[in-house]
């Protein structure tokens, strides 16, 4: 599926980025162009309305630009500089967003505060509560990544997989996609099979992403990549490590399909708690399936991962 509002979302989100000064360097312009935020939004969240498509496109811009200055730039190897930036970004996501905080001077923090205000206005109370929690888990994981980069340390596989599940902002992204498409699975079920399905979707996005970013991560000496961790910890060639990562993605996809099918069975069993939230659970399963399909389509075509040279450091 493809959200029909992708062109509008692209223009609106890029204009927003310009308003907040997120495109003031050649590297930022290159990344804004390469990521194709409107198409990504349309593929990842095909059932949102027009304003929802814009909100997600803005989130994609924000997330990639924020992530890139630490993954690919010198700030990602400076824990003190990261702590300063993190303080402002953390303060941008407040319980009751209103007028922008004048003490936020970091452009990405000001942009996030504006984005959070727009999303907060259209999200349910549950999503408003969940998103900040997931987002701050992501920020804490980024702090651990920054310490590893500063030490030029490659984590062991188990540590990397635990860190990767939260450091890619997929939990907060799923919270946002749920909010924009009217999916509200009760808390009691978010820690059962539906929560496991969310985790599998996260790993599918993140692990497959690592196979597409090997060239870029090698260029920027970023050790946080599944392929590079497998190469280091198992003494493999780069190609063999990439093959193993691909097999892990295939197995996780089978796990996802198995759990999705089981959830569709459980919602029809009167004695099972999933039955009492049948429609939200089914919408959530469909949303994750469409999100995985859309993400794979975007990932295979985006200029962000097809670039082979001319990388500009943020």
N, C-alpha and C positions, 0 to 999 in steps of 0.2 A: 504494500500500500504506500501511497505517497500523499502527504498533506498538500492540498491545492494552493496553499498560501505561501509556498516556499520563496517565490520571488519577492513578494511583499516583505516577508520576514527577513530576508537577506538585506534588502535596502534599509529597512527600519533599524535593524540591529547594527549594521555598519555605520549608519548615521549616529546612532547612540554612542558607539565606540569613539567616533570623532568628537562628539560633544564632551565626552569625559577625558579627552586627550590620550586615548589608548593607542592611537595610530601615529605617534610623533617620531618614531624611529623607522628607518628602512626595514629593520628586522620585524617590527610589529606589522608594518604594511604587508610584507611578504607573507607572514603567517595568517593575517586576516584574509588575504586573497586565497591562500592555499587551502584553508580549512573549509570553505564553502558552507558557512554556518546555516544558511537558509535551507539548503538541501539536506544537511545533516539533521536539522530539526524536523524537516518534513518526513524523513525516513524513520527517524527514531521515535517520533511521537505523531503518528499519522492521523489520529482522531481528535486532536485538539482544535479549538476554534482559532481564528486569525490572531487574536491577541495572545493566545497561548503559544502559537507558533513563534511569535516575536519574542516572548519571554524566554522560551527555550533557546532560541538562536542567540539571544544576549548571554544566557548562561554558558553556552558553548564558547562564545568569544571570551567571556571572562575566565572560564576554566582553563582554556588552552593558553591564553596569554599569561595568566598567573602561574600555571604549571611550567610553562616554558622558561620563564625567567629563572626558575630554580633548577629544572632539569638540564637546561642547556646553557645557562649563563653563570657568571661568577658568583651571584648571590646564593646559588644552590650549594656553594662550598664555604659559605661564611655563616656559621650558626648565629653570630651576633646580629648580622644584618637581617637574617631571616626572622629572628625574634622581634626586631623592630617592626618589620612589615607585618608579621603575624598579629601583633598587638592591634594594629589598625584594622586589619581585615576581620579579626575576631569581633571588634567593637562595631563593625558595620551591620552585623546580624543581631538585632535587638528584639526584645519581646513585642514591643508595640512601635513599629517604625512610623516615623512622622517626618518632620523637617530634617534635612541632612545635617549631621553633626559637623560644625565648622572646624572641630579639632582634627577631622579626618583630612589629611593633606596628601596622602598617597592616592594617586588617581584610581588605581584598581580598588582601593577601599571605598572611595566615594561612588564609583560605578556599582560596586556590589551593594552598597546601601540603597541606591536607587532601584536596582533590580529586585532586591529583597522586599522593598516597599510595594512594588508592583505585584510580585508573586503573592505576598502576604494578603493583599487586597482580594485576590480571587481564590485563595486556597481555603480548604476546610480547616476547622479548629485542630483536628488531628494532624493534618499535614503541617500546619503552622508550628505545632509542638515538635513534630518528628524531625523536620528538616534541619533546624539548628543543631540538634544532637548529632545527627549523621555528619553534618558539615564540620563540627568541631572534632569528631573522631578523625576525619580526613586531615585536618590541620595538625593534629598531634602526630599522625603517621608521617606527614611531611617533615616534621622536626627530626624524626628518627632518620629519615632518608638524608637530610642535610648533614647530620653528623657522620653518616657513612661516607658521603661524598667528600667531606672535608678530610677524612682519613684515607680516602681512596680504597675503601674496604668493600669487597664483594661479600654479601651475606651468604650464609649457608642456605640450602634449598628450603628447608622447613621455615626458617625465619623469614625468608623472602616471600613465601606463599602467604604466611600470616600477615605480613606487612602489606603485601600487594592488594589483599582483599579490601583494605580500607584506604590505601594511599591514592587510589585512582578516582576518588570522589564518586564512585558508582552508587554508593548507598544514598547519598544526598541527591544524585541525579535521578535515581528511581523514585525517591520521595517526590521530586518535582514532576516527573512524568505521571506518577499516580495522581497528583493534585491537578494537573492540567487535563487529565482525561477522566476525572471523576471516579477514580478507583480508591476505595476506602475500606481496606480489609481490617477487621477488628484487631486490637493489640494482641489479644490472647492467641490469635492464629498467626501472627507475624513471627512467632518464635517456634512454629511447628513446621509442617511441610511447605507452607507458602513462604516462610522465611528461608527455608533451604533452597527453594526455587529461585528466590531473589539472589541468594548467594551464588548459585550456579550461574545465573545470568551475568552477575558481576564478573565472575572468573572467566566466562567465555569472552566477554568484551576485553578484559585486561590481558589475559594470556594470548589471545589472538593478536591484540594490539602489539604485544612485545615482538611477535614475529614480523610485524610490518615496520617496526622502528629500530631494528638492529643497526642499520646503516647510520641513522641519525645518532643513536646512542653511542656507537663506536666513535663517531666524529667528535662528540662532545664529552667523551670519556665518562659517560654516565653508567655506573655498574648496575643500576636497578632495571634489569631486563631479564626475563625468564631464560631466554636463549643464552645470554652471557653468564648467568648464574649456573646453568646446566653445563656449559663449556668448562667453567672454572672448577666446579665441585666434582664433576665426573670425568674430567680430563678428556673431553671430547673435542673433535674438530668443530668448527663453527657450523658446517652443514649438518653434521650428526646431531648437534645440539638443537638446531632448528627443526630437524625431523622429529626429535623427541618432544619438543614443545608442541609441534603439530599433532602428534599422537595424544598428548595430554588434552588438547583442545577437543579432539574427536571423542575421547572418552567422557569429557565433561558434557559434551553435547548429548551423548547417549544418556548420561545421568539426568540431564535436564528433561529430556523427553520422557524418561521413565517416571519421574516425579510429577510432571504435568499430567500424564495419563492417570496416575494414581489419584491426583486431586480431583480430576473430572469424575472418577468413580466415587470418591468419598462424599462429594456434595449431594449424591443421591441416596446416601444411607442415613435414614432418620436418626439412628443412634450416634452418629458421628457429629462432633461440633462444627465441622465444615458445612454441614447441611443447613445450619442456622444462618449462614452467611453465603449462601450459594451464589447469588448474583455478583457480589463484590469479588469473591474468589475466582469465579469464571472470568470476570472482566480483567482481574489481575493476571491470570494465566495468559489470556489472549494478549494483553498489553506486553508482557515479557516476551512472548513468542514473536510478536511484531517488532518489538525493540531489538531483539537479537538479529532477526532477518534484515531489518533496516540498517543496523549498525554494520553488519557484514557488507552490505551493498555499498554503503558510504566508504567504508575502509578500503575496499578494493578499487575505488575510482578516485578518491580525493587526491588532489595535488600534494597535500600535506605529507603523504607517505610515498608518493611516486617521485619526489624530487631526489635526484642523484648527486647534485652538486650545487654550489652557490649558496650553501647554508649561511645565513646571517645570524650572528650571535646576538641575543637580546641584551 
